[in-house]
Amino acid sequence: DEKRIWIDYDQIPQDMLDAIVSIEDKRFYEHKGVDWTRTLSAVVMLATGKDSYGGSTITQQLIKNITDDNEVSINRKLREICKALKLEQEYTKDQILEAYLNVVNYGNNCQGVEAAAQLYFGKSIKDCSLAECAAIAGITQNPSRWNPLIYPENNKERRELILSEMYDQEIISKQEYDAAMQESANMTFVGFKSANNDDDEDEDNDVQ
């Protein structure tokens, strides 16, 4: 029941790559699979009862999604760290990012950015604007809370945070930031096609 359309790395716009890295793992291109600074900070916050931000890198998140290993334990975290270090020895950053963007959940049973772009904006991810890429990037942290079809205001808050992060990290210019914020203020989503528009076609069309 999931919707997944694999898209190659060279078809994913730079804005999408930059948006996801800026909000999920800004030191992605610097670490070797584990961001020890974030990991140690997460441990400190957990120890002080402030479990408000995780230490997982994009590489670690990819492993969690592929293995479906959701056990809440130190052993699971250690397994994930070891696998992340090994994964980055075997694959390039571009390959890891391509897999991540094609694997993770973007709400409404959409797995990957191409399925998400087609559902939310009615077009391929390669044709999405900076603001649209930010809207999609914002979903994956919490697909229920940031779902643009159910909670458009939540998604607006999240995508504008991502745009601010991209600007603060000097990934985009002030002009690009202002234009994207203006587009964000008036963003609309396509969503699911109505079943009433199918003109009562043969029921066999529903069989996958």
N, C-alpha and C positions, 0 to 999 in steps of 0.2 A: 504493500500500500504506500510505498514511498516513491517520491518523484526525484530522479537523479539523472542529470545529463552531463556527462564528463566533458570538460572543456580544457584544451591544452594551455600550457603556461603562456605561450606567445599570443593567445587570443584573449587573455585576461588583461584589462587595461591597467596601466600603472597606478591610476587613482585607486583602484580596488586593492592592489597589492599594498600601497602606502597606507590606505585607511585601516586595513586589518592589522598591519604591523604596528602602526602608531598607537592603537588602542589595546591590542592584546599582548604585544611583546616588542617594545620599542628598541630593545637591544638584540633583536633576533639575528641581525647580521654580524654581531660581535661575539656572542657566546657560542659554545660548542654543544648545545643541546639543553644545557641547564644554566639558568641565570642565577648564579649563587647569591647575588645581592638580593634579588627578589625572594629567593628561597629562604634565606636567613631572616629577612624582614617578615615573611609570612609566619615563620616559626615564632618569632618574638611576639607578633600580634596575636597568634593563637595562644601563646603562653600567658598573655595579659588579658585574655578574654575578648579580644577584638578581632575575631575571625572575619574580617570584612574584605580582605583581598587575597587572592591566591597567588602562589608563586610559580604556577605552571607556565612554561614557555609554549610557543606554538608547536614545537616538536613534541613536547610532552602531551599536549592536548590531542595531537594527531594520534599518538600511540593509544591514548585512552579511548578515542573514538573507534579506532581499528580493532582493539582487543576487547572493547566493551567491559573492561575491568574497572568496576565502580566501587570496589571494596573500600570502605573508609578505615584505613589502617596505615601505620608506619611502614609495614612490610610492602604494601601495595605502592606506596610512594617511592620506596627504595627500588622496587622493580621498575617502576616508571622512569626513574632517574637513570638507572643502568641501561635501559633500552634506548633512552633518548641519546645518551652519549654514544652508544653503538650505532644508532641510526644515522647520526651526523658523520660518522666515519664512512658509511656506505653510500650516502646520497648527498647531493648538493643542496644548498639552501633553496634554489629555485625548484628542485624536485619536491622537496618537503613542503614548500609553500603551495605548489600546485596541488599536491595530494590533499593538504589541509583544506584548501578552498573548494575542493570537489567532494569532500567527505563529511564535513560538519553539518549540523542541523541548522536550518534557517527558518524554522517554523512551518506550520501547515504541511508537514510531511515532505518539505523540500530539503533534499540533501545536496548541498553544493550551491555555489553562487549562480550557475547558469539556470538551474531550475528556479531559484529565488527571483532572479531578474525577470524571467518570463512570467512568473506568477504576479509579482508585485508591480512590474512596469510594462509588461507585454512586449518585451524585446530582449535581445541577447545581452549578456553582461558586457560584451565588447562595445556596445553602443550606449552604455549607461554613462551619465554625467558624474562629476565629482560628488555632488550632493546625493545622487541616487546610490553611488557606491558606498557612501557613508551610511546611508539608511540601511543597506544590506549588511554592512560590516557590524553595525550596532546590534543586530538581532541575535547573533550566535552566543553571546554571553548568557542570555536568558531568553530563549525563544518565546516563552509565554508572555513575559513582562514587556518585551520590546517588539511584539508582533504588531506590524503597522496596520493590519486589517482590523484587529480587535482593539488595540490601544494606540491609535495614531499619535496622540499627544506624548505618550511615553517614548515612542520611536523618535519623535521630533526632538525631544530633550536629549536622547542618546546620540542621534546623528549630529546634532549641533555641538555636543561635547567632543565628538570625534573630529569635527572640523576645527574646533578650537585647539585640540591636541596637535593636529597636523600643522596648524599655523604656528603654535608655540614651538614645535620641533623644527620649524623652518623647512617643512616639506612643501608647503604651498605659500604663495605670495599673498599679500594683503588684498590685492585685486581679486585673486582666485577665491580667497576666503569670503570676501564681501558678496561676490556673485553667487557662491554656493549657499550662503546664508539667506540671500534673497530668494533663491529657488526653493530652499527648505521651507521658508515661511508659507509658500503656496503649493507645496507638494501634494499630489494626489496619487492614489494607487489603483491599479486595475483590478486585482483580485480574481476570484473564481468567475468563470463564465456561467451564466444562468442556464439551468437545465431546460428552461422553457424556450430557449433559443435553438434547441436542437431539432425542432419540427417533428418530434415524435419519431425519430429514426429507429431502425431496427434495434431491438434489445441486444442483439449479438455484438453491437458496437461497444457495449460496456465491458465485454470480456477482454481481459488483457492477453 
